[in-house]
Amino acid sequence: MHILLLGSGGREHTLAWKLAQSDKCEQLHIAPGNAGTLLCGHNIAIEVDDFENIRHFVLSNKIDMVVVGPELPLVKGIQDYFLQDKDLSRIPLIGPEKAGALLEGSKAFAKEFMKRHRIPAAAFETFDGDSLSKGIAYINSVNGPYVLKADGLAAGKGVIICQTAEEAQKELRAMISNSKFGEAGRRVVIEEFLDGDEFSVFILTDGISYKILPTAKDYKRIGEGDTGLNTGGMGAISPVPFVDDELMTRVEKEIIIPTMRGLKKEKITYKGFLYFGLMVVNDDPYMIEYNVRLGDPETQVVLPRIKNDLVDLFIHVANETLGTQEIIYDRRAAATIVLTSEGYPEEYTKGKTIGGLKDVHDSIVFHAGTKIDHGNNRVTTGGRVIAITSYGQDLNMALELCIKNAGKIKYDGKYFRKDIGYDVVAQPEIV
């Protein structure tokens, strides 16, 4: 098969790495890709939401399948674009229709969906420019802390937790009136604060049946001890030690199954990955948010733990026969640590030459914000630059190997957290 993968981050390098392992993948193209995806296929200079040029490339290169990595083209309706085009409609695209992508594209829609289908989640209210004064009054009427979420896409950074009513009111005004998150924050969801342990569950669905993938836990804060600003993700582990069979049974019964029933009831066709951001509060699972694609950096620990041929799974998604398949897990643990640029998650440096890649052994290097410059050097282009993924007989072994190999990568301004995972496993002395 000739496959086109859309995206340019660490998630997409991991997808490319996994797709390229398949005997069914004859040729892999990545648009636009990064310096790492070049090791798996051919990079194409097309942006993920440039539907017209994607169409031209798909038809002129006889692409047999399109895999969508990031959320932006899904929220913009790339699946609908394919289905409505007589020449593209025969080509499978892995990702939900625009109506399904609203689960990530609009926090308000997602919360209302949870409410309609009785999925356990935090209480909430939604406000915009016309109801800003009501939002201020609402903050005064409830107890903190206060969780403010930009309704639209904000690159994983549109969530603010405020400890005081004064701070929450200030942030609400900044989001709605001063465009702190651009158009994404013109409408704001204010949620009840839940205190518990977070984890991630992903499913792959063909719209009829679904398969649950390995559990993961990611770490959003820039600073060690989960301090500082939110990021796109600083690392992840899989499996999650505190998620046992009993908890997963409840997650499936109380959250996954009602979600799938809700999609069918609302006549939303959903083919692709669906992420459930979850929290355990007093032993009970709660939904925090949906994503309509794989997470980043959770992908860097989830996909390496799946032994199945990913292309084969996607073919079953397209043919609506996924129910005949069984997900085969690698029983080893996996961990990933993200290396970032100086200044991230705010304004960060770029163009720094990356060295030490050949010195990494017994780990997998997944590129995120990288490219090859005119001098054939690998250089930084993003806030998150590289993820180092390692296997281990347990999480401690995997984490130790990640830290060891993260230290071998060299570029000016490199930073990474050395405490990923150590909130749920005992931290060893690292010499």
Secondary structure, 3 states (H helix, E strand, C coil): CEEEEEECCHHHHHHHHHHCCCCCCCEEEEEECCCCHHHCCEECCCCCCCHHHHHHHHHHCCCCEEEECCCHHHHCCHHHHHHCCCCCCCCCEECCCHHHHHHHHCHHHHHHHHHHCCCCECCEEEEEHHHHHHHHHHHHHCCCCEEEEECCCCCCCCEEEECCHHHHHHHHHHHHCCCCCHHHHCEEEEEECCCCEEEEEEEEECCCCEEECCCEEECCEEECCCEEEECCCCEEEECCCCCCHHHHHHHHHHHHHHHHHHHHHCCCCCCEEEEEEEEEECCEEEEEEEECCCCCCCHHHHHHHECCCHHHHHHHHHHCCHHHCCCCECCCEEEEEEEECCCCCCCCCCCCECECHHHCCCCEEEECCEEECCCCCEEECCCEEEEEEEEECCHHHHHHHHHHHHCCCECCCCECCCCCCCCCCCCCCCC
